[in-house]
Amino acid sequence: MLDLLEKEYVSAPRLETERLILRAHTKDDYLAIHEMWSEEAVYKYISGTPPTMTESWLRLLRYSGHWQLMGFGGFAVELRENGRYIGEVGVSTYKRNMGGDFDQLPEAGWILHPDYHGNGYAFEAMSAVLDFAASKLGFSKSVCMVDDDNAASNRLANRLGYVAYKQATYKDTPVTLYMRT
């Protein structure tokens, strides 16, 4: 399904919400990405270890490359009031080999700097992304995967309309697979 998408975008368009700007990543985001991903609250449920500077650089390159190859991907999230980089959200494809019901659909994801957890920013940003994905990209369904121990992200998945449909293991970690229709 994802390989059949006619690419309309080669870079993330600018989306605005009441408090946030969602935009394409730029090379100027490199240090902010590294700082954010070096926070234990960020890497704890995803990689288990903080990134090297090289890994952060490659992450940034992956964000831009995903838009180039797939026509969709992640957005940098910044505060409207001061332009501070606070995280990243989007829909992507990671070819995780989690099964056709998962791998054939766009995968939603969200990461915010811990200083901005608990303020509704992730819900606000992902709501805008999911609206964009449905209206501009034609994605009527999407999936997400959340570490079973990540209570906040599991709650957010439910709040965004995702329904748990399968327990799985990813990189030796129990995860819940969710689908949104």
Stockholm file with secondary structure:
# STOCKHOLM 1.0

chainA/1-181         MLDLLEKEYVSAPRLETERLILRAHTKDDYLAIHEMWSEEAVYKYISGTPPTMTESWLRLLRYSGHWQLMGFGGFAVELRENGRYIGEVGVSTYKRNMGGDFDQLPEAGWILHPDYHGNGYAFEAMSAVLDFAASKLGFSKSVCMVDDDNAASNRLANRLGYVAYKQATYKDTPVTLYMRT
#=GR chainA/1-181 SS CGGGCCCCCSSCCCEECSSEEEECCCGGGHHHHHHHHTSHHHHTTTTSSCCCHHHHHHHHHHHHHHHHHHSCCEEEEEETTTCCEEEEEEEECCCCCSCHHHHTSCEEEEEECGGGTTSSHHHHHHHHHHHHHHHTSCCCCEEEEEETTCHHHHHHHHHTTCEEEEEEEETTEEEEEEEEC
#=GC SS_cons         CGGGCCCCCSSCCCEECSSEEEECCCGGGHHHHHHHHTSHHHHTTTTSSCCCHHHHHHHHHHHHHHHHHHSCCEEEEEETTTCCEEEEEEEECCCCCSCHHHHTSCEEEEEECGGGTTSSHHHHHHHHHHHHHHHTSCCCCEEEEEETTCHHHHHHHHHTTCEEEEEEEETTEEEEEEEEC
//
